[in-house]
Amino acid sequence: MPADMEAINLLTIVRDDLAGNILPLDITGASLEREAARSAVQQLDDYILPRYRALDAPLLAVVGGSTGAGKSTLVNALIGHPVTRAGAIRPTTRQPILLHHELDRAWLENDRILPELRRITGTAIGANQQLRANRVGATPDAAVTGSIILLQDDAVPRGIAILDAPDIDSISDENRRLAGQLLAAADLWIFVTTANRYADAVPWRLLTEAAGRNITLAVVLDRVPAGAEVEIANDLRGMLQREGLSHAELFIIPELDLDELDMLPASTVDPLKSWLGALADNSESRAAIARQTLAGALGRLAGRGESISMAMGEQCAQGRRLAQYAQDAFEDAHAGILTSVQDGTLLRGEVLARWQDFVGTGEFFRSLESGIGRLRDRIGAFFTGKPKPVEHVEAAIESGLHAVVVAEAAKASEATEARWRADPAGAALAGNANLGTLSEGFSERVAEQVRAWQGDLMEIIRTEGANKRMTARMVSFGVNGVAVALMVVVFASTAGLTGLEVGIAGGSAVVGQKLLEAIFGEDAVRRLTKRAKDSLATRCTDLLEQEKQRFLSLLEGIPTSVEAKTMKQNSAAIRRLAREQGA
């Protein structure tokens, strides 16, 4: 691939990256970096990519300056007759006018440069312009907005196009924005100021930018009183030198009366006209200016890219912090569920009562006082008895476990939202959403998963029973009954209970444990218990992940550390391109 195509591909990739929503979080400095990215994309479209693709295209000389500086009057004088409006009403330049030689038209009439602006063709007739919209059916008024007037005039030297831009300090926000855009798309600036306004702050902000871009610059000092030329010119040259603009060409236009067509005498602009003509006549000089300006624009783009890559890294870090808030809260919820399941909390109230009903606890627990040795006989009797329906125990377990999962998930959602609301970036992402409330249908999903877990246990029991050839024993007790016993063993720890509850819950667990051991053996019971706990943990993880995703989905699009690093690397590559162009 040719070197220029490699550079164009790199610049196109960077352009597309910068055009994306790469800084979505509202953190300190983000708005400034977003604006920098927007400006970079605009300059890539308007100037850098077009110039890289066609270094031999005509130079674009943009005439800029403050309101009333005399830009339009200067342009008319350069052409030799009125081509652009000049007058006392400010701002007078509302529409950018691009003057060009007939043979340069093909370079300018398409969207090679300034692609956002529609083209309107124009013909100069005396002191007026007859404009023709280049789109069938478009009225001039409709076409003027967001457009640029192409005006062919052979007084413009071939190889240079002259663009009369809006005022840089216009009272119109749109005019000021457009003026900045046009100046950023220029190969060289013709900057017009006056003897009494050359030290104003607004022009110097742009001139400082010109120094940073190393752009070719001509400064026109207009309306200089007779006798003050040397003093004012020397002062302005000193200011230019201090700002790193000692290379700027300076042209002086004395204060003179205009003729009946509001025209300056031609002799006043002859030095500037000759300078432009010399540039136009020398293709090597034009190419050198194009490369110099391109190198400056690339260097500025590289600096912006480096700054934006740092901002992307900050966004990535902030996104990780917000994600960690959610991660911590939902990990705590998961741990809370498992703790509630295993600390005996569920073996109280309704669950305990239904389990006692199921196994005939009253008589059974009295036997515990006579010694554990008689327990085996009681279990044998239990197998031949008629316990109460197991469905009541299953329903009680389902209800209790459902309540625990929902409560922990709600607590995690509320905790995450609180952490996000306390963080400016998180608060902006959350907006008006009530993230502390569980998602619609969550309670129903929990109920489904609890029932599915109970189903898992029954399948585990069936599989283990078939392997152990214990089917007859299980049939006498019922698969559901064995599964319920396994659930009780899962809930066996009594760490969360006190006093009488410990004895009752513990006794309940012993019953379940002995029943399972009588059927499967001790080693199998330990294995079954672990599988049951793992199955429940997995299903709870899935449920909580869905709720956590409500928060994490808002973080989608935040740049990754890899993307930030890529932006930095591409910026370094662009800086190398700048050095190559400036060599």
C-alpha positions as CSV (number, residue, x, y, z in Angstrom):
1,M,0.0,0.0,0.0
2,P,1.4,3.4,-0.9
3,A,2.6,5.6,2.0
4,D,-0.1,8.2,1.3
5,M,-2.8,5.6,1.3
6,E,-1.6,4.2,4.6
7,A,-1.7,7.7,6.0
8,I,-5.2,8.3,4.6
9,N,-6.4,5.0,6.1
10,L,-5.0,5.9,9.5
11,L,-6.6,9.4,9.4
12,T,-9.9,7.9,8.3
13,I,-9.9,5.4,11.2
14,V,-9.1,8.2,13.7
15,R,-11.8,10.4,12.2
16,D,-14.4,7.6,12.6
17,D,-13.3,6.9,16.1
18,L,-13.5,10.6,17.1
19,A,-16.9,10.9,15.5
20,G,-18.3,8.2,17.8
21,N,-19.6,8.7,21.3
22,I,-16.2,8.0,22.9
23,L,-16.7,10.2,26.0
24,P,-20.2,9.4,27.2
25,L,-19.7,10.1,30.9
26,D,-20.2,13.6,32.3
27,I,-17.0,13.9,34.3
28,T,-14.7,16.8,34.8
29,G,-13.2,18.0,31.5
30,A,-15.4,15.7,29.3
31,S,-17.3,18.5,27.6
32,L,-14.1,20.3,26.5
33,E,-12.7,17.1,25.1
34,R,-15.9,16.3,23.3
35,E,-15.7,19.7,21.7
36,A,-12.1,19.0,20.8
37,A,-13.1,15.7,19.2
38,R,-15.9,17.5,17.2
39,S,-13.5,20.1,16.0
40,A,-10.9,17.5,15.0
41,V,-13.5,15.6,13.0
42,Q,-14.6,18.8,11.3
43,Q,-11.0,19.7,10.3
44,L,-10.3,16.2,9.1
45,D,-13.3,16.4,6.9
46,D,-12.8,20.0,5.8
47,Y,-9.1,20.2,5.4
48,I,-6.7,17.4,6.4
49,L,-8.1,14.5,4.4
50,P,-8.9,16.6,1.3
51,R,-5.5,18.1,1.3
52,Y,-3.8,14.8,1.9
53,R,-5.6,13.3,-1.0
54,A,-4.7,16.3,-3.3
55,L,-1.6,18.2,-2.4
56,D,-1.7,19.9,-5.9
57,A,-5.2,21.3,-5.4
58,P,-5.6,25.1,-5.3
59,L,-4.6,26.8,-2.1
60,L,-7.5,28.1,-0.1
61,A,-6.8,31.6,1.2
62,V,-9.4,32.6,3.8
63,V,-9.9,36.3,4.5
64,G,-10.9,36.7,8.1
65,G,-11.1,39.4,10.8
66,S,-13.3,41.3,13.1
67,T,-16.6,43.1,12.4
68,G,-15.9,46.2,10.3
69,A,-12.3,45.5,9.7
70,G,-12.8,45.9,5.9
71,K,-12.6,42.3,4.7
72,S,-15.1,42.6,1.9
73,T,-13.7,45.9,0.8
74,L,-10.3,44.3,0.6
75,V,-11.6,41.3,-1.4
76,N,-13.3,43.7,-3.8
77,A,-10.1,45.6,-4.2
78,L,-8.1,42.4,-4.9
79,I,-10.5,41.4,-7.7
80,G,-10.8,45.0,-9.1
81,H,-14.6,45.3,-9.0
82,P,-17.4,44.7,-6.4
83,V,-18.0,41.0,-5.9
84,T,-18.9,40.9,-2.2
85,R,-21.1,43.1,-0.1
86,A,-19.5,45.9,2.0
87,G,-21.4,48.4,4.0
88,A,-22.1,50.1,7.3
89,I,-24.6,47.5,8.6
90,R,-22.8,44.8,10.6
91,P,-22.3,42.0,10.3
92,T,-22.2,42.5,6.5
93,T,-20.7,39.1,5.5
94,R,-23.4,36.7,6.3
95,Q,-22.6,34.2,3.5
96,P,-19.1,32.9,2.7
97,I,-18.1,33.7,-0.9
98,L,-15.4,31.6,-2.6
99,L,-13.7,33.3,-5.5
100,H,-11.8,31.2,-8.0
101,H,-10.4,31.0,-11.4
102,E,-12.4,29.2,-14.1
103,L,-9.8,26.5,-14.4
104,D,-9.9,25.7,-10.7
105,R,-13.7,25.3,-10.5
106,A,-13.5,21.5,-10.7
107,W,-11.6,21.4,-7.5
108,L,-14.1,23.4,-5.6
109,E,-17.6,22.7,-6.9
110,N,-17.8,19.3,-5.3
111,D,-17.6,18.4,-1.6
112,R,-13.8,17.8,-1.6
113,I,-13.4,20.5,1.0
114,L,-16.0,21.8,3.4
115,P,-18.4,18.9,2.6
116,E,-21.1,20.2,5.1
117,L,-21.7,23.3,3.0
118,R,-23.9,23.2,-0.1
119,R,-22.6,24.9,-3.2
120,I,-24.4,27.8,-4.8
121,T,-22.9,29.1,-8.1
122,G,-22.8,32.8,-8.8
123,T,-22.0,35.2,-11.6
124,A,-20.6,38.7,-11.0
125,I,-22.5,41.4,-12.9
126,G,-21.2,44.9,-12.1
127,A,-21.6,45.7,-8.5
128,N,-24.2,43.0,-7.9
129,Q,-24.3,39.2,-7.8
130,Q,-26.9,37.1,-9.6
131,L,-27.0,33.9,-7.6
132,R,-28.3,30.6,-8.9
133,A,-29.0,27.7,-6.6
134,N,-27.3,24.6,-7.9
135,R,-30.2,22.5,-6.9
136,V,-33.3,22.3,-9.1
137,G,-36.3,23.8,-7.3
138,A,-34.3,25.4,-4.5
139,T,-35.0,29.1,-3.9
140,P,-31.9,31.3,-3.1
141,D,-33.2,31.9,0.4
142,A,-33.5,28.2,1.1
143,A,-30.2,27.4,-0.4
144,V,-28.3,30.1,1.4
145,T,-28.5,28.5,4.8
146,G,-25.5,26.2,5.3
147,S,-24.0,26.9,1.9
148,I,-21.1,28.6,0.3
149,I,-21.3,30.8,-2.9
150,L,-18.9,29.8,-5.7
151,L,-18.1,32.9,-7.7
152,Q,-15.9,32.5,-10.8
153,D,-13.7,35.5,-11.7
154,D,-10.6,35.4,-13.8
155,A,-9.1,38.2,-11.8
156,V,-8.3,35.5,-9.2
157,P,-5.0,33.9,-10.0
158,R,-5.1,30.3,-10.9
159,G,-3.9,28.0,-8.1
160,I,-5.4,30.1,-5.3
161,A,-9.0,30.5,-4.2
162,I,-10.0,33.4,-2.0
163,L,-12.8,32.9,0.5
164,D,-14.5,35.9,2.2
165,A,-15.5,34.6,5.6
166,P,-18.0,35.9,8.2
167,D,-16.8,38.0,11.1
168,I,-14.9,36.2,13.8
169,D,-16.7,38.3,16.5
170,S,-20.1,38.4,14.8
171,I,-23.1,39.0,16.9
172,S,-24.4,35.8,15.3
173,D,-23.3,32.5,16.9
174,E,-23.7,30.7,13.6
175,N,-21.5,33.3,11.8
176,R,-18.8,33.0,14.5
177,R,-18.9,29.2,14.3
178,L,-18.7,29.3,10.5
179,A,-15.8,31.7,10.6
180,G,-13.8,29.4,12.8
181,Q,-14.7,26.4,10.6
182,L,-13.5,28.2,7.4
183,L,-10.3,29.4,9.0
184,A,-9.6,25.9,10.1
185,A,-10.0,24.7,6.5
186,A,-7.6,27.3,5.1
187,D,-4.1,26.7,3.6
188,L,-3.3,30.3,4.4
189,W,-4.9,33.2,6.2
190,I,-5.3,36.8,5.1
191,F,-6.1,38.3,8.4
192,V,-7.6,41.8,8.4
193,T,-7.5,44.2,11.3
194,T,-7.5,48.0,11.8
195,A,-5.2,50.6,13.2
196,N,-7.4,51.1,16.2
197,R,-8.3,47.4,16.9
198,Y,-5.2,45.3,16.1
199,A,-4.6,44.7,19.8
200,D,-8.1,43.3,20.5
201,A,-8.3,40.0,22.3
202,V,-10.5,38.1,19.9
203,P,-8.3,38.4,16.9
204,W,-5.2,37.4,18.9
205,R,-6.8,34.2,20.1
206,L,-7.1,33.1,16.5
207,L,-3.7,34.4,15.6
208,T,-2.2,32.4,18.5
209,E,-4.0,29.4,17.0
210,A,-2.4,30.2,13.6
211,A,1.0,30.1,15.3
212,G,0.2,26.7,16.8
213,R,-0.7,25.4,13.3
214,N,2.3,27.0,11.7
215,I,0.0,28.3,9.0
216,T,1.1,30.8,6.3
217,L,-0.2,34.2,7.4
218,A,-0.7,37.6,5.8
219,V,-1.8,40.3,8.2
220,V,-3.5,43.3,6.6
221,L,-3.5,46.4,8.8
222,D,-6.3,48.6,7.5
223,R,-7.2,52.2,7.9
224,V,-3.9,53.4,9.1
225,P,-3.8,57.2,9.7
226,A,-1.3,59.1,7.6
227,G,2.0,59.5,9.4
228,A,1.3,56.7,11.8
229,E,2.3,53.8,9.5
230,V,5.7,53.1,10.8
231,E,4.8,53.4,14.5
232,I,1.8,51.2,14.3
233,A,3.4,48.7,12.0
234,N,6.4,48.3,14.3
235,D,4.2,47.8,17.3
236,L,2.2,45.1,15.4
237,R,5.3,43.4,14.2
238,G,6.6,43.2,17.8
239,M,3.3,41.6,18.9
240,L,3.4,39.1,16.1
241,Q,7.0,38.2,16.9
242,R,6.1,37.6,20.6
243,E,3.4,35.3,19.6
244,G,5.6,33.2,17.4
245,L,4.4,34.8,14.1
246,S,7.5,36.6,13.0
247,H,7.1,34.8,9.6
248,A,3.8,36.6,8.9
249,E,3.7,39.0,6.0
250,L,2.4,42.5,6.9
251,F,0.6,44.7,4.5
252,I,-0.4,48.3,5.3
253,I,-3.5,50.0,3.8
254,P,-3.8,53.7,4.6
255,E,-7.0,55.4,5.7
256,L,-8.6,56.6,2.4
257,D,-12.0,57.6,1.1
258,L,-13.8,55.0,-1.0
259,D,-15.1,55.8,-4.5
260,E,-18.7,55.7,-5.6
261,L,-18.6,51.9,-5.7
262,D,-17.1,51.7,-2.2
263,M,-13.8,50.6,-3.8
264,L,-10.3,51.3,-2.6
265,P,-7.7,52.6,-5.1
266,A,-6.2,49.5,-6.7
267,S,-2.7,50.7,-5.8
268,T,-3.4,50.2,-2.1
269,V,-3.6,46.4,-2.5
270,D,-1.0,45.9,-5.1
271,P,1.6,44.5,-2.7
272,L,-0.8,41.9,-1.4
273,K,-2.0,41.1,-4.9
274,S,1.5,40.7,-6.1
275,W,2.4,38.4,-3.1
276,L,-0.7,36.2,-3.9
277,G,0.2,36.2,-7.6
278,A,3.8,35.0,-6.9
279,L,2.5,32.1,-4.8
280,A,0.0,31.2,-7.5
281,D,2.6,31.2,-10.2
282,N,5.0,28.9,-8.4
283,S,3.8,25.4,-8.0
284,E,6.7,24.5,-5.6
285,S,5.8,27.4,-3.3
286,R,2.1,26.4,-3.3
287,A,3.1,22.8,-2.5
288,A,5.4,24.0,0.3
289,I,2.6,26.1,1.8
290,A,0.2,23.2,1.6
291,R,2.6,20.8,3.3
292,Q,3.5,23.3,5.9
293,T,-0.1,24.0,6.8
294,L,-0.9,20.3,6.6
295,A,2.0,19.5,9.0
296,G,0.7,22.0,11.4
297,A,-2.8,20.7,11.3
298,L,-1.6,17.1,11.7
299,G,0.5,18.2,14.7
300,R,-2.5,19.9,16.3
301,L,-4.6,16.8,15.6
302,A,-2.0,14.6,17.2
303,G,-2.1,16.8,20.3
304,R,-5.8,16.6,20.5
305,G,-5.8,12.9,20.0
306,E,-3.3,12.5,22.9
307,S,-5.5,14.6,25.2
308,I,-8.6,12.7,24.1
309,S,-6.9,9.4,24.7
310,M,-6.2,10.5,28.3
311,A,-9.9,11.5,28.7
312,M,-10.9,8.1,27.4
313,G,-8.7,6.5,30.0
314,E,-10.4,8.6,32.7
315,Q,-13.8,7.5,31.3
316,C,-12.7,3.9,31.4
317,A,-11.5,4.2,35.0
318,Q,-14.8,5.9,36.0
319,G,-16.8,3.3,34.2
320,R,-15.0,0.6,36.1
321,R,-15.7,2.3,39.4
322,L,-19.4,2.5,38.6
323,A,-19.4,-1.1,37.5
324,Q,-17.6,-2.1,40.7
325,Y,-20.3,-0.4,42.8
326,A,-22.9,-2.7,41.2
327,Q,-20.6,-5.7,41.4
328,D,-19.9,-5.3,45.1
329,A,-23.6,-4.7,45.9
330,F,-24.8,-7.8,44.0
331,E,-22.0,-10.0,45.3
332,D,-23.1,-9.0,48.8
333,A,-26.6,-9.9,47.8
334,H,-25.5,-13.3,46.6
335,A,-23.5,-13.9,49.8
336,G,-26.5,-12.7,51.8
337,I,-28.8,-15.3,50.2
338,L,-26.4,-18.2,50.8
339,T,-25.9,-17.1,54.4
340,S,-29.6,-16.9,55.0
341,V,-30.0,-20.3,53.3
342,Q,-27.3,-22.0,55.4
343,D,-27.5,-20.3,58.8
344,G,-30.7,-21.9,59.9
345,T,-32.8,-18.7,59.3
346,L,-35.1,-20.6,56.9
347,L,-35.7,-23.4,59.5
348,R,-38.1,-21.3,61.5
349,G,-41.6,-20.1,61.2
350,E,-43.7,-21.6,58.5
351,V,-40.9,-23.9,57.1
352,L,-40.2,-25.4,60.5
353,A,-43.9,-25.9,61.3
354,R,-44.6,-27.7,58.0
355,W,-41.5,-29.9,58.4
356,Q,-42.6,-30.8,61.9
357,D,-46.0,-31.7,60.6
358,F,-44.5,-33.8,57.8
359,V,-42.2,-35.9,60.0
360,G,-44.5,-36.0,63.1
361,T,-42.0,-34.0,65.1
362,G,-43.7,-34.1,68.5
363,E,-43.2,-37.9,69.1
364,F,-40.1,-38.0,67.1
365,F,-38.2,-35.4,69.0
366,R,-39.2,-36.9,72.4
367,S,-37.3,-40.0,71.2
368,L,-34.1,-37.9,70.9
369,E,-34.1,-37.5,74.7
370,S,-33.8,-41.4,75.0
371,G,-30.8,-41.5,72.9
372,I,-29.8,-41.4,69.3
373,G,-29.5,-45.2,69.2
374,R,-33.3,-45.5,69.0
375,L,-33.5,-43.1,66.0
376,R,-32.9,-45.8,63.4
377,D,-36.0,-47.7,64.6
378,R,-38.1,-44.5,64.5
379,I,-36.9,-43.9,60.9
380,G,-37.9,-47.4,60.0
381,A,-41.3,-46.8,61.4
382,F,-41.5,-43.5,59.6
383,F,-41.1,-45.4,56.2
384,T,-44.1,-47.4,56.9
385,G,-46.2,-44.5,58.3
386,K,-48.3,-42.0,56.5
387,P,-46.7,-38.6,56.8
388,K,-48.6,-35.4,56.0
389,P,-48.4,-34.1,52.5
390,V,-45.0,-33.0,51.4
391,E,-46.4,-30.2,49.2
392,H,-46.9,-28.1,52.3
393,V,-43.2,-28.2,53.1
394,E,-42.2,-27.5,49.5
395,A,-44.6,-24.5,49.4
396,A,-43.2,-23.1,52.7
397,I,-39.6,-23.5,51.5
398,E,-40.5,-21.9,48.2
399,S,-42.1,-18.9,49.9
400,G,-39.3,-18.4,52.4
401,L,-36.5,-18.8,49.8
402,H,-38.3,-16.5,47.4
403,A,-38.6,-13.8,50.1
404,V,-34.9,-14.0,50.9
405,V,-33.8,-13.7,47.2
406,V,-36.2,-10.8,46.5
407,A,-35.1,-8.9,49.6
408,E,-31.4,-9.3,48.9
409,A,-31.8,-8.2,45.3
410,A,-33.8,-5.2,46.3
411,K,-31.1,-4.2,48.8
412,A,-28.4,-4.6,46.2
413,S,-30.3,-2.4,43.7
414,E,-30.9,0.3,46.3
415,A,-27.3,0.2,47.4
416,T,-26.0,0.5,43.8
417,E,-28.4,3.3,42.9
418,A,-27.3,5.2,46.1
419,R,-23.6,4.9,45.1
420,W,-24.4,6.0,41.6
421,R,-26.5,9.0,42.7
422,A,-23.6,10.1,44.9
423,D,-21.3,10.1,41.9
424,P,-21.8,12.9,39.2
425,A,-21.2,10.5,36.3
426,G,-23.4,7.8,37.8
427,A,-26.2,10.3,38.5
428,A,-26.1,11.6,34.9
429,L,-26.4,8.0,33.6
430,A,-29.2,7.1,36.0
431,G,-31.1,10.2,35.0
432,N,-34.8,10.0,36.1
433,A,-34.8,6.2,36.1
434,N,-35.8,4.5,39.3
435,L,-33.0,2.0,39.4
436,G,-33.5,1.1,43.0
437,T,-36.7,-0.7,42.2
438,L,-36.4,-4.3,41.0
439,S,-37.2,-4.9,37.3
440,E,-40.7,-5.8,36.3
441,G,-41.3,-9.5,36.6
442,F,-38.3,-10.2,38.9
443,S,-40.5,-11.7,41.6
444,E,-42.0,-14.1,39.2
445,R,-38.6,-15.1,37.8
446,V,-37.4,-15.8,41.4
447,A,-40.4,-18.0,42.0
448,E,-39.7,-19.9,38.8
449,Q,-36.1,-20.4,39.7
450,V,-36.9,-21.6,43.2
451,R,-39.3,-24.2,41.8
452,A,-36.7,-25.1,39.2
453,W,-34.2,-25.6,42.1
454,Q,-36.6,-27.9,43.8
455,G,-36.9,-29.8,40.6
456,D,-33.1,-30.0,40.4
457,L,-33.1,-31.6,43.8
458,M,-35.7,-34.2,42.8
459,E,-33.7,-35.0,39.7
460,I,-30.5,-35.4,41.8
461,I,-32.4,-37.7,44.1
462,R,-33.8,-39.8,41.2
463,T,-30.3,-40.1,39.7
464,E,-28.6,-41.0,42.9
465,G,-31.4,-43.4,43.9
466,A,-31.1,-45.2,40.6
467,N,-27.3,-45.5,41.0
468,K,-27.7,-46.8,44.5
469,R,-30.6,-49.1,43.7
470,M,-32.5,-47.6,46.5
471,T,-35.7,-47.1,44.5
472,A,-37.8,-49.2,46.8
473,R,-36.9,-47.2,49.9
474,M,-37.5,-43.9,48.0
475,V,-40.8,-45.1,46.8
476,S,-41.9,-45.7,50.3
477,F,-40.8,-42.2,51.4
478,G,-41.5,-40.5,48.1
479,V,-39.0,-38.6,45.8
480,N,-40.5,-35.3,46.9
481,G,-40.1,-36.3,50.6
482,V,-36.5,-37.2,50.1
483,A,-35.9,-33.9,48.2
484,V,-37.5,-32.0,51.0
485,A,-35.2,-33.7,53.5
486,L,-32.2,-32.7,51.3
487,M,-33.5,-29.1,51.4
488,V,-33.7,-29.2,55.2
489,V,-30.1,-30.5,55.3
490,V,-29.0,-27.6,53.1
491,F,-30.6,-25.2,55.6
492,A,-29.0,-27.1,58.5
493,S,-26.5,-24.7,60.1
494,T,-27.9,-23.1,63.2
495,A,-25.5,-20.2,63.4
496,G,-28.4,-17.7,62.9
497,L,-30.6,-19.1,65.6
498,T,-30.6,-18.8,69.4
499,G,-32.2,-20.6,72.4
500,L,-34.9,-23.1,71.8
501,E,-34.8,-22.5,68.0
502,V,-31.3,-24.1,67.9
503,G,-32.6,-27.3,69.4
504,I,-35.6,-27.5,67.3
505,A,-33.9,-26.6,64.0
506,G,-31.0,-28.7,64.8
507,G,-33.2,-31.6,65.6
508,S,-35.0,-31.1,62.3
509,A,-31.7,-31.2,60.5
510,V,-30.7,-34.4,62.2
511,V,-33.9,-36.0,61.1
512,G,-33.3,-35.0,57.5
513,Q,-29.7,-36.1,57.7
514,K,-30.5,-39.5,59.1
515,L,-33.2,-40.1,56.6
516,L,-30.9,-39.4,53.7
517,E,-28.1,-41.5,55.3
518,A,-30.4,-44.4,55.7
519,I,-31.2,-44.3,52.0
520,F,-27.9,-43.2,50.4
521,G,-25.1,-43.5,53.0
522,E,-23.0,-40.8,54.6
523,D,-20.6,-40.1,51.7
524,A,-23.5,-39.8,49.2
525,V,-25.3,-37.4,51.5
526,R,-22.4,-35.0,51.6
527,R,-22.1,-35.1,47.8
528,L,-25.8,-34.6,47.4
529,T,-25.8,-31.6,49.8
530,K,-23.0,-29.9,47.9
531,R,-24.7,-30.4,44.6
532,A,-27.9,-28.9,46.0
533,K,-26.0,-25.9,47.4
534,D,-24.2,-25.4,44.1
535,S,-27.4,-25.6,42.1
536,L,-29.0,-23.0,44.3
537,A,-26.0,-20.7,44.1
538,T,-25.9,-20.9,40.3
539,R,-29.6,-20.0,40.0
540,C,-29.2,-17.1,42.4
541,T,-26.2,-15.9,40.4
542,D,-28.3,-15.9,37.2
543,L,-31.1,-14.0,38.8
544,L,-28.8,-11.3,40.3
545,E,-26.8,-11.0,37.1
546,Q,-30.0,-10.0,35.3
547,E,-30.7,-7.3,37.8
548,K,-27.1,-6.1,37.9
549,Q,-27.2,-5.8,34.1
550,R,-29.8,-3.0,34.4
551,F,-26.9,-0.9,35.7
552,L,-24.1,-2.3,33.6
553,S,-26.1,-1.8,30.4
554,L,-25.9,2.0,31.0
555,L,-22.1,1.7,30.9
556,E,-22.1,0.2,27.4
557,G,-20.1,2.5,25.0
558,I,-17.6,3.7,27.7
559,P,-14.2,3.4,26.1
560,T,-12.0,0.5,27.1
561,S,-8.4,0.8,28.1
562,V,-7.5,-0.9,24.8
563,E,-9.4,1.8,22.9
564,A,-7.7,4.6,24.8
565,K,-4.3,3.0,24.1
566,T,-5.2,2.7,20.4
567,M,-6.1,6.4,20.3
568,K,-2.8,7.2,21.9
569,Q,-0.9,5.0,19.4
570,N,-2.7,6.5,16.4
571,S,-2.0,10.0,17.7
572,A,1.7,9.1,17.9
573,A,1.5,7.9,14.3
574,I,-0.2,11.1,13.2
575,R,2.6,13.1,14.9
576,R,5.1,11.1,12.8
577,L,3.1,12.1,9.7
578,A,3.3,15.7,10.7
579,R,7.1,15.5,10.9
580,E,7.2,13.9,7.5
581,Q,5.1,16.7,5.9
582,G,7.1,19.4,7.7
583,A,10.5,17.9,6.6
